[in-house]
Amino acid sequence: MVTVDTLVETLEKTALLLELKGENPFKVRAYRHGAEAVAAHAGDIVERAVAGELEGIPGLGEALRDKLHELATTGKLEFFEALRAEFPETIFDLFEIPGLGPKKIAVLHRELGVGGLPELKAACASGAVAELPGFGQKTAQKILEGLAYREQHAGVFRMDQAAPGAAQVLHWLKGQPSVSRADVGGSYRRGKEVVRDLDFVVATRHGADLLADLVHQPFVATVLAQGPTKASFRLDNGCQCDVRAVRPDEYATALAYFTGNKEHNVAMRARALKRGWSLNEYRLEGCPTPLHDEADLYRALGLDFIPPELREDRGEIEAAEHGHLPKLIESGQLKGTFHNHTTASDGTATLDEMADAARALGLQYLGIADHSKASFQASGLDEKRLLAQIREIGKHNERFAAEAAAEGAFRLFAGSEVDILKDGSLDFSDEVMAQLDYVVASVHNAFSLGEAEMTRRIIRAVENPHVTMLGHLTGRLLLKREPYAVDVPAVIDACAATGTIIELNANPWRLDMDWRWWPLAREKGVKTSINPDAHGTADLAFLWYGVRIARKGWLTRADVVNCLPLGKIEAVLQAKRKGRAGA
């Protein structure tokens, strides 16, 4: 069955293959832009594609509309199939290795016949890669390190990689007449940034029949095990799913147990034992009151309900016992967001398209933060282009003000993601940054500095009064690149002292700053802004991942500046440069 994901993935892979062939960059961008348009469309775009009714959707020209119609009606796209036949199927795996883009992959394929990871590893080990023009020994060594890192994390999935499968399986389970309740458990439910598998708990009195039907569904790629109470299988992306069928009266304790984590469960069992009861995955033996849901279980053990994201044995039991759990942030509380890119740098959507997408999501404001000139690989803006963009944003805001009565208040904020240079200085002068509404300062190069030097570099940057917020603090790319060495507590202290906001980068590749550091930041009074680091309209949806990580970090709406509405957020953005940090 053709899904939205099928359409998006086909267009994205077509763009990559065209880039490998050295095709016109405008043609490449058209496919990438088309993928963004499909992903961002609010209606049933597959149905529209089948009916040939895609006219009027921004980003989809006539050629792309015809191709989407072909793909939606036949299940495949001949143009893509012909392109793919020119390369090994495993060529796409090469894009997962840090430092390898289309140009380098094209050279590796043309000169050395590299079409997958095994050939790449062999070519690096033999010294052939180091001898290629534009590569060298250092590049070959970095590729080998990237391959080793990937092998180390085989079978692990980012949140965005696990989410579609989790939603698909759960949707099927909840749609079955014999199922009264179902949910995802495990580390996914706890909001972990990466997961090894997906755990599902289902309340039903017909477990054997349900599971027998489940393993024959189209989303099941490989069946690992099937019995009357449990089935295990893999999805197409290799993620393992374990589904446990329990009786309705066992559901509350089963969901809590299979949510975990292990240490949290041990603490819960200890509390049950103190009451003379026994807690296992199916029941709370000895408890005189029935347990209809998890809240009943926690209440029986003398605790406030603990949200799944907090169940990591990091003080949540004690907080729940004394009524000190925070009221965690929720997605609907976000009023806007910052750190978003456009086609002016390395984004795929125009200023107009990003603004329209933000308004469609019900946001009151959107911050534009295209790259600065040092990020030349991302077409970073120089001073002249930045000032022109500020003027363009001003014109848009005049229009939004005129439309406010009919459309609701909305504003674009003019910002920049300014590179933190190697010595901690910034890519734009204070005079230029003073003309912006806000500045996101980020590290984009020289990742190999020692911890002390990197820490000094970042602290020097946050000490600048024009730096509003610090972007992706550790530079990590989950399952692809380790964070660079930096003293995170020292940076948190510096941000607390200077009134600098620390971004929670919601891009699922980053989710940076790590959730384990947010309780310390909160204790120090440091605020955050949940930012999607959006490079297209569809990426604004990354805010959902950011909220999950914020909840895991014990954050409330008061800790997140972009929960403030228009009329209040402006003062926060200006507070640091006016010497009113924390205002």
C-alpha positions in Angstrom: 0.0 0.0 0.0 1.3 3.5 -0.9 1.6 5.8 2.0 2.7 9.4 2.5 6.0 8.0 3.7 6.4 6.1 0.4 5.9 9.3 -1.6 8.3 11.3 0.6 11.0 8.6 0.7 10.8 8.1 -3.1 11.2 11.8 -3.8 14.1 12.2 -1.3 15.9 9.2 -2.7 15.4 10.5 -6.2 17.1 13.7 -5.2 20.1 11.9 -3.7 20.5 9.8 -6.9 20.3 12.8 -9.1 22.9 14.5 -7.0 25.1 11.4 -7.3 24.9 11.7 -11.0 25.8 15.4 -10.9 22.5 16.6 -12.2 21.4 20.2 -12.3 21.1 21.4 -8.6 17.8 23.1 -9.4 16.4 19.7 -10.4 17.7 18.2 -7.3 16.2 20.9 -5.2 12.9 20.5 -6.9 12.6 16.9 -5.7 13.7 17.8 -2.2 11.2 20.7 -2.1 8.5 18.3 -3.4 9.2 15.8 -0.6 8.9 18.7 1.9 5.6 19.7 0.3 4.2 16.2 0.5 5.2 15.7 4.1 3.8 19.0 5.2 0.4 18.7 3.4 -2.4 18.6 6.0 -4.9 16.6 3.9 -4.9 13.1 2.4 -2.3 13.7 -0.3 -2.2 10.1 -1.4 -5.9 10.2 -2.2 -5.3 13.5 -4.1 -2.3 11.9 -6.0 -4.4 8.9 -7.0 -7.2 11.2 -8.3 -4.6 13.4 -10.1 -5.8 16.5 -8.1 -2.5 17.9 -6.8 -2.7 21.3 -8.5 -2.4 24.2 -6.2 -0.1 22.6 -3.7 2.9 24.8 -3.3 6.2 23.1 -4.3 4.6 20.6 -6.7 5.1 21.5 -10.3 3.4 19.7 -13.2 6.3 17.1 -13.6 6.2 16.2 -9.9 2.5 16.0 -9.9 2.5 13.5 -12.7 5.2 11.4 -11.0 3.3 11.4 -7.7 0.2 10.3 -9.6 2.1 7.4 -11.2 3.6 6.4 -7.8 0.3 6.5 -6.0 -1.6 4.6 -8.6 1.0 1.9 -9.6 3.0 1.6 -6.4 6.3 2.6 -8.2 7.9 5.3 -10.2 9.7 4.3 -13.4 11.9 7.4 -13.3 13.2 6.4 -9.8 13.5 2.8 -10.7 15.7 3.6 -13.7 17.9 5.8 -11.6 18.2 3.2 -8.9 19.2 0.6 -11.4 22.3 2.6 -12.1 23.6 2.1 -8.5 23.7 -0.7 -6.0 20.7 -0.8 -3.6 23.1 -0.4 -0.7 24.4 3.0 -2.0 22.0 4.8 0.3 23.8 3.3 3.4 26.8 5.4 2.5 24.9 8.6 3.3 24.8 7.5 7.0 28.5 7.9 7.4 29.7 11.3 8.7 31.6 13.3 6.2 30.2 11.5 3.1 28.0 13.6 0.9 26.9 13.0 -2.7 30.1 14.3 -4.3 32.4 12.1 -2.3 30.1 9.1 -2.6 30.0 9.6 -6.4 33.9 9.6 -6.5 34.1 6.5 -4.3 31.6 4.7 -6.6 33.1 5.8 -9.9 36.8 5.3 -8.9 36.7 2.4 -6.5 33.4 0.7 -7.2 32.2 1.3 -3.7 28.5 0.6 -3.5 27.9 -0.3 0.1 29.5 -0.3 3.6 31.6 -3.5 3.3 33.3 -2.2 0.1 33.8 1.2 1.8 35.5 -0.4 4.8 37.7 -2.5 2.6 38.7 0.5 0.4 39.6 2.5 3.5 41.6 -0.3 5.1 43.5 -1.0 1.9 44.6 2.7 1.6 42.8 3.2 -1.7 40.5 5.9 -0.3 43.4 7.9 1.1 44.9 8.0 -2.3 41.8 9.6 -4.0 42.1 13.3 -4.8 40.2 15.3 -2.1 40.3 12.5 0.5 43.6 11.7 2.1 44.5 9.6 5.1 42.7 11.8 7.6 39.4 11.5 5.7 39.9 7.7 5.4 40.4 7.4 9.1 37.3 9.4 9.9 35.3 7.2 7.6 36.6 4.1 9.4 35.7 5.7 12.7 32.2 6.4 11.4 31.8 2.8 10.2 32.9 1.5 13.6 30.4 3.8 15.4 27.6 2.6 13.1 28.4 -1.0 13.8 28.5 -0.3 17.5 24.9 1.0 17.3 23.5 -1.5 15.0 19.9 -2.4 15.9 19.3 1.0 17.7 16.8 3.5 16.4 16.3 7.2 16.8 12.9 8.4 18.1 11.8 9.5 14.6 12.8 6.1 13.1 10.8 4.2 15.7 7.7 6.5 15.8 6.0 5.6 12.5 6.2 1.8 13.3 4.9 2.5 16.8 2.0 4.4 15.5 1.2 1.9 12.8 1.1 -1.1 15.1 -0.7 0.7 17.8 -3.3 1.9 15.3 -4.0 -1.6 14.2 -4.2 -3.0 17.8 -6.6 -0.3 18.9 -8.8 -1.0 15.9 -9.5 -4.6 16.8 -12.9 -5.3 18.3 -11.4 -7.7 20.9 -9.0 -5.0 22.3 -10.3 -2.8 25.1 -7.0 -0.9 25.7 -3.5 -0.8 24.1 -0.4 1.3 24.4 3.3 1.4 23.6 5.5 0.7 26.6 9.3 0.4 27.1 11.9 3.1 26.4 9.8 4.6 23.6 7.0 5.4 26.0 9.5 6.8 28.4 10.7 9.2 25.7 14.2 7.9 25.3 16.1 9.5 22.5 17.0 6.1 21.0 15.4 2.7 21.4 16.3 -0.9 20.7 12.8 -2.3 20.3 9.1 -1.4 20.8 7.0 -3.0 23.5 3.2 -3.1 23.3 0.7 -4.1 25.9 -2.8 -5.1 24.9 -5.9 -5.7 27.1 -8.0 -8.5 25.5 -9.7 -11.7 26.4 -8.8 -13.2 23.0 -5.0 -12.9 23.0 -4.2 -16.1 21.0 -6.6 -15.1 18.1 -5.4 -11.5 18.1 -1.7 -12.3 17.9 -2.3 -15.0 15.2 -4.0 -12.3 13.1 -1.4 -9.6 14.0 1.7 -11.5 12.6 0.1 -11.7 9.2 -0.4 -7.9 8.8 1.5 -6.1 6.0 3.7 -4.1 8.4 5.2 -7.4 9.7 8.4 -8.2 7.8 9.7 -11.1 9.8 8.0 -13.2 12.5 10.3 -14.1 15.4 7.9 -15.8 17.8 4.2 -16.3 18.3 2.2 -17.7 21.2 -1.1 -17.2 23.0 0.2 -14.2 25.1 3.2 -12.8 23.2 4.3 -12.2 19.6 7.6 -10.8 18.4 8.3 -9.6 14.9 10.4 -7.1 12.9 9.2 -4.2 10.9 10.7 -3.3 7.5 13.3 -1.1 9.1 14.5 -3.9 11.3 13.0 -2.6 14.5 11.8 -5.5 16.7 8.3 -5.3 18.2 7.1 -7.4 21.2 3.4 -7.5 21.8 2.0 -8.9 25.1 -1.7 -9.7 25.4 -3.0 -9.5 29.0 -6.4 -9.7 30.6 -8.2 -6.4 31.2 -7.7 -6.6 35.0 -3.9 -7.1 34.4 -3.5 -4.2 32.1 -2.5 -1.5 34.7 0.3 -3.4 36.3 1.4 -4.9 32.9 1.7 -1.5 31.3 3.6 -0.1 34.2 6.0 -3.1 34.3 6.7 -3.1 30.6 7.2 0.6 30.6 10.0 0.3 33.1 12.7 1.2 33.6 14.1 -1.7 35.6 15.3 0.4 38.5 12.0 2.2 38.7 10.2 -1.2 38.8 12.5 -2.4 41.6 11.7 0.7 43.7 8.0 0.1 43.1 8.2 -3.5 44.2 10.1 -2.5 47.3 7.2 -0.1 48.2 4.7 -2.9 47.7 6.7 -5.3 50.0 6.7 -2.7 52.8 2.9 -2.9 52.7 3.0 -6.7 52.8 2.0 -6.9 49.1 3.7 -8.4 46.1 4.0 -6.5 42.8 4.7 -8.3 39.6 4.0 -7.7 35.9 0.4 -8.8 36.1 -1.0 -7.9 39.5 -0.5 -6.2 42.9 -1.1 -9.2 45.1 -2.7 -8.3 48.5 -4.0 -4.9 47.4 -7.6 -4.6 48.6 -8.7 -2.2 45.8 -9.0 -2.9 42.1 -6.5 -1.3 39.8 -8.2 0.2 36.7 -5.2 2.2 35.5 -1.7 3.2 36.3 -2.8 6.1 38.5 -4.6 3.5 40.7 -1.4 1.5 41.0 0.7 4.6 42.1 -2.0 5.7 44.4 -2.1 2.3 46.1 1.6 2.6 46.8 1.3 6.1 48.3 2.5 8.0 45.2 1.3 10.7 42.9 1.0 9.4 39.3 4.5 9.5 37.7 4.5 10.4 34.0 6.3 7.7 32.0 9.0 10.1 30.9 10.2 10.4 34.5 10.5 6.7 35.3 14.3 6.5 35.3 15.0 6.1 39.1 16.3 9.7 39.2 14.4 11.0 42.2 10.9 10.6 40.8 9.8 8.2 43.5 10.7 10.5 46.3 9.2 13.5 44.5 5.9 11.6 43.9 5.8 10.6 47.6 6.1 14.2 48.8 3.9 15.8 46.1 6.8 17.5 44.5 6.5 16.3 40.9 6.5 19.1 38.4 3.6 19.7 36.1 5.4 18.8 32.8 5.2 20.9 29.7 2.7 19.8 27.0 2.8 20.3 23.2 -0.1 22.6 23.0 1.6 25.1 25.3 4.2 26.1 22.7 3.3 29.5 21.1 6.2 29.8 18.6 9.8 28.7 18.0 13.2 29.8 16.9 16.1 28.3 14.9 14.5 27.8 11.5 16.2 27.9 8.1 15.0 29.0 4.7 16.3 28.7 1.1 18.5 31.7 1.9 20.9 29.3 3.5 20.4 25.5 3.5 16.7 25.2 3.9 14.3 23.9 1.3 11.4 26.3 1.9 11.0 30.0 1.4 10.3 32.6 4.0 6.7 32.7 2.9 6.3 28.9 3.0 7.9 28.7 6.5 5.6 31.4 7.8 2.5 29.8 6.3 3.4 26.4 7.8 3.9 27.9 11.2 0.6 29.7 11.0 -1.1 26.5 9.9 0.2 24.9 13.1 -1.4 27.6 15.2 1.9 29.2 16.2 1.9 33.0 17.0 5.5 33.6 15.9 8.4 32.0 14.1 12.1 32.9 14.4 14.2 32.7 11.2 17.9 31.9 11.9 19.7 31.1 8.7 23.4 30.3 8.9 26.1 32.9 9.0 28.8 33.3 6.4 31.4 31.0 8.1 29.1 28.0 7.3 29.9 28.4 3.6 28.9 24.7 3.0 25.3 25.7 4.1 25.3 28.9 1.9 25.6 31.0 5.0 24.6 34.7 4.8 27.1 37.5 4.7 26.2 40.9 6.3 24.7 42.3 3.1 22.4 39.3 2.6 21.5 39.2 6.3 20.5 42.9 6.4 18.4 42.3 3.2 16.6 39.4 4.9 15.9 41.6 8.0 14.2 44.2 5.7 12.2 41.4 4.0 11.0 40.1 7.3 10.0 43.6 8.3 7.8 43.8 5.2 6.2 40.5 6.0 5.4 41.7 9.5 3.7 44.8 8.1 1.4 42.5 6.1 0.8 40.2 9.1 -0.1 43.2 11.2 -2.7 44.3 8.6 -4.1 40.8 8.5 -4.2 40.3 12.3 -7.9 41.0 12.7 -8.9 38.3 10.2 -6.0 35.8 10.6 -4.9 36.2 14.2 -1.7 37.8 15.4 1.5 36.5 13.9 5.1 37.7 13.7 8.4 36.7 12.2 11.5 37.3 14.3 14.7 38.1 12.5 17.6 36.1 13.8 20.7 34.3 12.7 22.4 31.1 13.6 25.8 32.7 14.1 28.9 30.4 14.0 31.0 30.3 17.2 34.5 30.5 15.7 37.4 28.5 17.0 38.6 31.1 19.5 35.0 31.8 20.8 34.5 35.0 18.8 31.4 35.2 16.6 30.9 35.3 12.9 29.1 38.7 12.9 30.1 41.9 14.6 28.2 43.3 17.6 26.9 46.1 15.3 25.3 43.6 12.9 23.9 41.4 15.7 22.4 44.4 17.4 20.0 44.7 14.4 18.6 41.3 14.9 15.7 40.3 17.2 17.8 37.4 18.6 20.9 35.3 17.9 21.5 31.6 18.1 25.2 30.9 18.6 26.4 27.4 17.5 29.5 25.4 16.9 29.8 24.0 13.4 33.5 23.2 13.0 36.7 22.3 14.9 35.0 19.5 16.8 38.3 17.9 17.8 39.3 20.6 20.4 40.1 19.4 23.9 37.4 19.7 26.5 39.0 22.8 28.2 39.5 24.6 25.0 36.0 23.8 23.7 34.5 24.9 27.0 36.3 28.2 26.9 35.3 28.7 23.3 31.6 28.3 24.1 31.7 30.3 27.3 33.3 33.2 25.5 30.5 33.1 23.0 27.7 33.1 25.6 29.3 36.0 27.4 28.5 38.2 24.4 25.4 40.2 25.3 23.9 39.8 21.8 23.9 35.9 22.0 20.3 35.1 23.0 20.6 31.4 23.0 23.1 28.6 22.6 22.4 26.2 19.8 22.8 22.3 20.0 25.3 22.5 22.9 27.3 19.3 22.3 27.1 19.0 18.5 26.0 15.3 18.7 24.2 13.5 15.9 22.5 10.5 17.4 23.8 7.2 16.1 26.1 9.1 13.7 28.4 11.4 15.6 29.5 11.5 19.2 29.2 14.8 21.1 32.4 16.9 21.2 34.2 17.1 24.5 32.8 19.9 26.6 32.2 20.6 30.3 28.4 20.8 30.2 28.0 21.9 33.9 30.5 24.7 33.3 28.5 25.9 30.3 25.3 25.7 32.2 26.8 27.9 35.0 28.0 30.4 32.3 24.5 30.6 30.8 23.0 31.0 34.3 25.4 33.9 35.0 24.8 35.6 31.7 21.1 35.0 31.2 21.7 33.0 28.0 18.9 30.6 26.9 20.1 27.0 26.1 18.3 25.6 23.1 16.6 22.2 23.3 17.3 21.3 19.7 14.2 19.1 18.8 15.7 17.7 15.6 15.6 13.9 16.2 19.2 13.6 15.0 20.2 15.9 17.8 17.8 16.3 20.8 20.6 18.4 22.3 21.0 19.4 25.2 20.7 15.9 26.5 17.7 15.3 28.8 20.0 14.2 31.7 21.3 17.8 32.0 18.0 19.7 32.1 17.3 19.1 35.8 20.6 20.8 36.6 19.9 23.7 34.2 16.4 24.1 35.8 18.0 24.2 39.2 20.3 26.9 38.1 17.5 29.0 36.6 18.5 28.5 33.0 15.6 28.7 30.5 15.3 26.8 27.3 13.7 27.3 23.9 12.4 24.2 22.2 13.6 24.7 18.6 13.1 22.3 15.6 16.2 23.4 13.7 13.8 23.2 10.8 15.3 23.1 7.2 11.8 22.7 5.7 8.2 23.1 6.6 7.7 19.5 7.6 10.5 19.8 10.1 8.4 22.1 12.3 6.8 18.9 13.4 10.0 18.1 15.2 8.7 20.2 18.1 6.8 17.1 19.2 10.1 15.3 19.8 11.5 18.3 21.7 8.5 18.4 24.0 9.0 14.7 24.8 12.7 15.4 25.7 11.7 18.5 27.7 9.2 16.4 29.7 12.0 13.8 30.3 14.2 16.6 31.6 11.5 17.6 34.2 10.7 20.8 32.4 7.5 22.8 32.9 6.0 25.5 30.7 7.7 28.1 33.0 11.1 26.7 32.0 10.4 27.1 28.2 10.5 30.6 26.9 8.6 29.8 23.7 5.5 29.0 25.8 5.2 32.7 26.1 2.8 34.4 23.7 3.4 37.4 21.5 3.5 40.5 23.6 5.7 38.7 26.3 8.3 36.9 24.3 9.8 40.1 22.9 11.0 41.2 26.3 12.7 37.9 26.9 14.6 38.1 23.6 15.9 41.6 24.5 16.5 41.0 28.2 20.2 39.9 28.0 21.4 42.7 25.8 19.6 45.2 27.9 21.1 43.8 31.1 17.9 42.3 32.4 18.7 38.6 32.3 15.9 36.5 33.5 13.3 39.2 32.9 
